[in-house]
């Protein structure tokens, strides 16, 4: 289920059009090449370009079959040793002075053959990796955006070891730099999670510069471990948003969108926590859904702060700190680096300009909701937009 850039060549079943070229298919091609090695050794001539091309094609076919490169080369050199053992060298005809030339020509032909095999293998291997990465990216986009019929999506998911049935939790991480598929940071997190939980339990990928973890089940162990590994992998701050569990492919889409919204809300509200749960910011998302109502609330309740000297920013910051510290003048002063008397003056000024008293329990709720709305809207940096 892990979605990191694997370096294994896909099997030929994943590439139906890949088959050994006719010129180099089967034992006949190998026997032909072995004869050419012997001829090159005795004649002193190098292998022809046509022979090397056939070897490259054979190496590519081996890669498509999933044969490891070390096996291909081992078979090649094993055959070369057999050829040398049966080769009639000039030494055996009473001319020992020619043995050195024959051996040198044979080694050169064997080396050229190994290089050609490796070149063909690696070219096909790189092409397979590019196809695999493109297929993976298409699958991830379809999975997270929900733009493919569920039956087809489930079939493709099985190829990556992912079962779409049952609950899944989606975690999304954002750092100062963009996460990229296949980079060192992404590989570090992926390796850590697949080692700990197994490839069938987690899917690690990237989307729009974010690091995404899709975890089977509804527990918190995988998201918490993911958050810890992501924080270790980046140099600067990293915030993780964790969705509520969702069931099936459509649940994964909703969970991904929910985690992204939670990440955005936490950023706009200036949360300091490194891990944000979507369930903890639901109230803010409810406020955000009715932008007209929250805009009206902010303008009505906090609009009077615009008459403050220097604008509403300072008093709004004081009010936010006041609520964050449990309506404590001392705590607010400590948080803002002010004197307690200064905080008391500002609270009185807020009461005077808005008509709402932060000390009164009923009015405090209205003020606090308006402060949250202001942070969601980015006010006063962004002017309030009337719904009319």
Secondary structure, DSSP 4 states (H G I P E B T S, - for coil): ---S---SPPPGGG-TT----GGG-HHHHHHHHHHHHHHHHHH-PPPPHHHHHHHHHHHHHHHHHT--HHHHHHHHHHHHHHHHHH---GGGGT-GGGHHHHHHHHHHHHHHHHHHHHHHHHHHHHHHHHHHHHHHHHHHHHHHHT-S-HHHHHHHHHHTT---SSEEEEEEEEESSPP-TTSHHHHHHHHHHHHHH-TTTEEEEEETTEEEEEEESS-SHHHHHHHHHHHHHSSS-EEEEEPPPEEHHHHHHHHHHHHHHHHHHHHHTT---SEEEGGGGHHHHHHHH-HHHHHHHHHHHHGGGGGSTT-SHHHHHHHHHHHHTTS-HHHHHHHHT--HHHHHHHHHHHHHHHS--TTSHHHHHHHHHHHHHHHHHTTTTSPPPP--
